[in-house]
Amino acid sequence: MYTALILFILAGTIICLGGIYYRKSIALGLLVPGAVLLIIIAFLSTVVLPYREKIPATEKGVPYSEKALLGRQIYVREGCWYCHTQQVRPIRQDEGLGNISQPGDYQYDYPHVLGTERTGPDLSHVAGKYEDEWHKNHLINPRPRTLQEAGMAGKVLGSVMPPFSFLSKEEIDALVAYLQSLR
């Protein structure tokens, strides 16, 4: 990606210099350098400068255990972050979800899986909310048809979450360990 961006900037610079050198058009000689300068400033301010500042880890930003890290890989692989967010925003909709997320909370997360939309519940503070057995049952059968089939308090009837019964026992345990690390 960076290679394409650098090539784009170089191509813009060559066009800019060519337009100035040949003076075929005043508009080309002014418009292209302005556009190239704008792209360079945007690139520096959004890509380069944020990486120069070291953000300290917060209390929530701790390294994952080996098992939780494997669970996080499964979480990313299975696309859980498409429906679940892991960030509490400072807006009225997120009141009561816990502490507002800070950049240091994600110090050890790569890639960042903050979520794209909140179809399912926010998982940023899910650790300890339910027991491990609840999470295992929910991952295997998130759509129980009756309360008896749910078998555990807190399970929602009619969930749109797909079942992950195809995962091995070790993978489900790792995924639960990851969920229980989200405090």
N, C-alpha and C positions, 0 to 999 in steps of 0.2 A: 504494500500500500504506500509506504513512504517513498519507494522507488518511483512509483507512478506520479506521486505528488512532486517530487524533485524534478522529474522529467517535464512535468507540466510547467513548473516554474521556470526551468531552463528554456523551454520552448517559448514561453511568454516573454522572457527576457530577450531572446534572439529576435523575435518579432518586433519587440519594442525598439531594440537598437537598430534593426533594419529600417523601421519606420522613421526613426529620427535621422538616420544616416542619409537615406535617400530623399527625405522630405517630400514624399509623394502626396502626403495629405497631412494637414495640420491636425485634423481630428484623430487620425491614426497615431500621430506623433505625441498626442496628449492623452488620448483615451487608453491606449494600451499600457503606457507606463503607469498610469493611475490604477488600472485594473491589476497589474502585476504587483504594484506596491500594496494594494488592498489585500491581495491573496497572501503575500508574504507576512503582512501584519496579522492577518487572521490565523495563519499557520503558527506563527510564533506565540500568539496569545492563547491559543487553544491546545497546542500540542507541546511546545517546548517549555514555556514558563511554568505550567503546572507541575512538571516533573522535576523542576529545579528546587522546588520547595519540599522539604521533608516534613510530612505530617506525622506527628507522634501517634502511636496506637493508644486507644482509649481503654477503659476497663473491659469493654466488650470485645475489643480487638485483640484476641489472644490466638496463638497458633492452635491448629486443630490436632487432635490425636490422630494416629495412623488410621484407625477405623473410621473416624469421622471424616477424614480426608478422602478415603475411598467412597464413603457415602456421598460426599459432596460431588465427586466425579460422576457417580450414578445419577445424582440430582440434575447435573448439567446434561449428561448424556440422554436422559429420558425426557428432557425439556420441561421439567417441573416449573422452572422459572418463567415459562410463558404465561402461566396462570397465577402463580403466587409471587407476591412481592416480598422483599426482605428489607424494607425501609419504612420508617415512620416519618411522614412529612409534616411540616408545621402548618397544617391546614385543618379546618373544622372537621372534615371527613375522617381524619385520622385521630381525633381526640379519643382517649381511652385505650389506645393500642400500646401504650408504653412510652418510654423516653424517645424523644426525637433523635433520629439517626444523625451521627456525626461522621465526617470523613475518616477519622481514625478507627471507627468501628470495622472498617473493611480493609485494614492494613494487610491482612494475610489472605485476602480473597483475590484469586486470579484464575480464571476471568471473573469479573464482577457479575453477580447474578442478582441484581437488585429487582429485576422483574420488569415486564413490559406492560402488564395490566393486572388488575386485581379481580380475576374471575373467582379464584379461591381466596381463602383468608390470608392475611399477611402473616408470614412466618418468622418475622424478626425477633419475637419474644416467645416463641412456642416452647422452648425448653422448660420442662417441669410442669407444663400445663396439663399434660396427659401422661399416663404411664406408658412404658415401652410396649406393653401388650396391646394397649389401645392403638398405638401407631401401627403395629404389625397388622392387626385386624383391619384397620382402616386402609392400609396400603393394599392388602390382598382383596378386600371387598368394600370399596368405598360407597357402594350403592345398595345397601340392604333394602329389601322391599317391605319388611315388617320390623317392628321393634324387637321381636323375638330373634329374628335373624341378625339384627345389629348386635345383640348380646352385650353391649357395653353402653353405659351412660355417655351422653355427649355426642353420639354418632348421629349424623344428620341423614334423614331419609331423603332420597332423591338427589344426591350429590351428582354433579356432572363430571367428577373426576374419574378417569379411566382406571380399571383395576390393574395392579402390578403383580398379579399372581404368577406371572411368568418368571419373575426374578427368583434367584436361588435364595435359600435361607440366609446364607452369608451376606448376600447383597441387601436383603431386607434388613438384617441386623445392622449393617453398615449405614444404610439410609436412615434408620432410626437413631443411630448414634450421632449422625450429622444433625438431624432435626433436634435432638436433645442438647446439642451444643449451641443452638441459636438462642442466646439469652439476650 
